[in-house]
Amino acid sequence: MEQTCNRCGAPTTGLVCEYCGVLTMTLENPADEKKAIDEFHEIMLTKDHKTQVNMLKNGFLPTSVEGLIEAGVRCIPLVDINRPSNQVVRSATARLQAIVTKIKLMPDFGQKRQAVAEFSDLLERHRLADTQQDKSISRFLVGFGLLFLLCGGGFIWGVFQWITSL
């Protein structure tokens, strides 16, 4: 009997659905969770941008601290602060934020604190880059608007001068 995904109904062969990124079966142990993390990222990286965005937003998140840290480390290369408005980057950032939140809610130990600090630092750098990009876009639009107004005003002034010279 063929196994299907509980979320999207697609046929599945592994631990993670190749179409939506959710788990297709219950994980029995930490080794299965590690295998599912590997499988999730291998599948996700072969997909088009739209599917990557969907998988990053809605796909499998581990439940153990170790699994969450591994999933967070796998997100780091996707959080490109030079392209903060890219949808894959935004989705990876949202996934990393969800991972940080889940880790913070778990019992405390040294590795957890270090991971949260590292991930939070990356998220802050992304937020600052995104803010800078938004400011640059706003400045460009304001400048373009002023240029448009000046050109329009010059045109109207020229028409007015032409009419009054007749």
Secondary structure, DSSP 8 states (H G I E B T S, - for coil): --EE-TTT--EE-SSB-TTT--BSS---SHHHHHHHHHHHHHHHHTS-HHHHHHHHHHS---SSHHHHHHHHHHHGGG--TTSTT-HHHHHHHHHHHHHHHHHHTS---HHHHHHHHHHHHHHHHHHHHHHHHHHHHHHHHHHHHHHHHHHHHHHHHHHHHHHHT-
